[in-house]
Amino acid sequence: MYITRFEFFMDARGYTLEWAEFLRMHAVISIALHAVSLYLVVFMAFIRLMALDVGQSKWMMPKRAR
């Protein structure tokens, strides 16, 4: 996005306020979505860890399963 607008279609007079606002919102949304995806990965790892802990519970041992 950045290279397309600021390198290929460079305007000698500057950039419009609308374009600057669009670029700012694009950056904010990109960062927010990246942060959400990182939190989801950590949450999935936590769920996996909790699921593995359940398998090691004393209630899951063969002695108790009879």
N, C-alpha and C positions, 0 to 999 in steps of 0.2 A: 504494500500500500504506500509506504513512505517513498520508496525509490520511484515508483510510477509517477507520483505527483510532483515530488521535489527535484527529481533529476531529469526525467523525460519531458514533462510538461511545465517546465519552469517559466514563470511569468516575470517579466522585468519590473512590473508595477507592484508586485507583492501578491499576497493571497487574501482572499475574501474572509470576512468574519465567519461566514457559514462553513467554509472549508476548515478553518482553524478549530471551530467548535466540533465539527465532525471528527477531526483527527484526535482531539482531546477525548471525546467520548469513546472513540475506537480504542484508544490506549487504556482508558479506565475500565471498559468492559473486558478487554483482553486480560488485564491484570486480575480483575475480579474472578473471571472464569478459571484462570489458571490457579488462583488461590483455592477456589472451591474444589477443583479437581485434586489438588494436593490434600485437602482435608478429607475428601472421600477416600483416597488411598490409605491414609492413616487410619480412618475409621474401619475400613475393610480389614486392615491388618489387625486391628484390635479385636474385631469380631472373630477373625480366624484364630487368634491367640486364645480367646475365651472358649471357642469350640474345642480346641486342642486340650485345654485344661479340663474340660468336662470329661473327656475320654480317659483321663488319668485319675478320676475320682475314685475313692475307695468303694463307692457304691457300684462302680462299673467292673470291679474285679471278678474273675470267674468264681471265686469262693462265695460271693454274695449273690451271684446270678442263679444259683440252684433253686 
